[in-house]
């Protein structure tokens, strides 16, 4: 049986497959694969129309998505990496899903800016850091009495979770961030020191000082062209100062929202609470304790032209530009707008808290607002309340997959 893996040599998803193949006694050929070149050829796109790696070419046909490939190999191999019974098989699947749906999004948000793959978003990175530390605690509790994630031997679960943690442990998890998770640390080092792993990771160096995102290279300034100076205008005769301005400035227009009855909820206090505390344990309970349903309303927004979104950084810039044009709303609104999916199929949606019972003029007069469909939410309905909390906490999503990227308007 001839199997060929298409993925760059440093691709962690590809290494998952090659490590599993070593355990299973399956020979997998590799190619000198270059992203941006080989994944755009007609032959590759026939195997995976998405143009993504890894792809495994088998006698039966091609397979893409790393976990699908791992399950295929597990069925063909000499050893059992999928659990010794139906229950253990389900647990292996459980931890594989944990790796892809729980660990990977925040890990990517934290790591990708370091590699220069996406612009750095400090709010998103801080949120991702908190999520990762919470997930490490979950793993640590599970591994307190276990050597491996499932059963008494290494399984696909260990391979997937360990590889999704690799860049975190080597780039950003400083000793101070690791010290509370002794069982997770012990398990990670046990896995990475197995011979099958050492072949692909011969030297493992844990992070000493967290790497920081790459700063964008400054663009060269265009050469300045000296323009001839205009002739000086003749001086006007100075007027005698009569104590009054020459022109009376037009008074700043007041918002209709300023005429609403005083609310028991302080929007600025909510913003400070959200910014300075963990979202689910502290900020969200504060919100519902102080929420004024008569003075504020919740709305859900969905971008109308998601088919045009293909790059995360461009989509992030789209949201950022919208927020910059909403300065007049800052006194009256708060929003969390997130990016879902994976390149090149992305979508934007979010939740907004507005002063008053309707979408305020400060939003509707912004041209960007017409690019979104708007739906009012009722926080007393369980589904709407859960949606609001998920968008505030940047987690809890099942479908579509959350990209780990977004922006908060405050």
Residue, then its C-alpha position, 0 to 999 in steps of 0.5 A: x500500500x503506497x501512501x503519500x502525504x502532502x504537507x510542508x515539513x514543518x507543518x504540525x498537522x502533517x507531523x501528527x500523521x507521520x508520528x501516528x504512522x510510526x506507531x502503526x508501522x505504516x510507511x508514508x512517503x513525503x514530498x518537498x511541499x511548498x505552500x503558495x505554490x504546490x497547493x495551487x496546482x490543478x493536481x492538488x486542487x483535485x485532491x482538496x478543492x480548499x487548497x489546504x494541507x495535509x492531504x493523504x493520497x491513498x490507493x482508494x483516493x485522497x483524504x484531507x483533514x488531519x483527524x480524518x487521515x489519522x482515523x484512516x491510518x488507525x484502521x490500517x495499522x498494526x497497533x491500536x491507537x483508537x481505544x480498546x473498546x467502544x467507550x475508549x474509542x469515544x474518549x479518544x474522539x472526545x480529546x481529538x475534538x478538544x484539540x481542534x475545537x477548544x485548543x486550536x482557536x485560542x492557540x492560533x490567536x496567541x501564536x499566529x501574530x508571533x509568526x507574522x501570519x496575522x496582525x496582533x490584536x491585544x484584546x484577542x491575545x489576552x482573551x486567548x491567553x486566558x482561555x489557554x490557561x483555563x484549558x490547561x487546568x482542565x487537562x491538569x485535573x484529568x491527568x492527575x491520576x493518569x499517565x495518558x489521556x485515554x487508557x494505559x497507552x498512547x492513543x491518537x488523543x495524546x498525539x493530537x493534544x500534544x501537538x496542538x500544545x507544542x508551540x504554546x509550550x515552546x514559545x509562550x508558556x513561561x515557567x510562571x504560566x506552567x508551574x500550576x499544571x504539573x500533571x499536564x507538564x509531566x504528560x507533555x514531556x512524557x509524550x514528546x520524549x517518546x522515540x516516535x516523537x523524538x524523530x520529528x522533534x529531536x530537541x525540545x526546549x521549553x519556553x523561558x521568556x514568551x515570544x512577542x508578535x512581530x512588529x510590521x515593517x515600517x513602510x518607506x516614506x515617499x520622497x517629499x517634493x518641495x512645492x513653491x510657497x504661495x505669495x504671502x497674503x496682504x495683512x489685514x488690519x487688526x480689529x479692535x478686540x471687543x471681547x467677543x469671538x469673531x465667529x460663534x461656534x455652533x453648539x455640539x448637537x445633543x443625542x436624543x439618548x441624553x433625554x432618556x430617564x437616568x438608568x440604574x446601570x452605569x455603562x462605563x462601569x460595565x466596560x471597566x468590569x468587562x475589561x479588567x476581569x475574567x468574563x464568565x466568572x466575574x463580568x457576566x454575573x456583574x452584567x445580569x446583576x446590574x442590567x437595566x432592561x428599560x434603559x438598554x437593549x441587545x441586538x445581534x448583527x450579521x454581515x450580509x456579504x460573508x462570501x466576500x471574506x477570505x482573509x482573516x487580517x482583512x476581515x479584522x481590518x473591516x471590523x476595525x474600520x467600522x469601529x473607528x467610524x463609531x466614535x459618537x456611539x462610545x457613550x451609548x454602546x458596547x459591542x463584541x464582533x467576532x470572525x467565524x470559519x477558516x480561510x477562505x470561508x469566513x463570516x462576521x457576527x456580533x452582539x451589541x448593547x445599546x442605550x435605549x430600546x432601539x438601534x441608536x442614530x449614532x449607529x444607523x448614521x454610520x454607513x457600515x451599519x447597512x452592511x449588517x442584518x440586525x435582530x433584537x435579542x431578548x435576554x430573558x429567553x435562554x437561547x438569546x441570553x446564551x448567545x449574548x454570553x458566548x459572544x462576550x466570553x468568546x467561547x461556547x460556540x458549536x457551529x460555525x467554528x470560531x476563528x479566535x479573532x474578533x474586536x470589542x467596541x467600548 
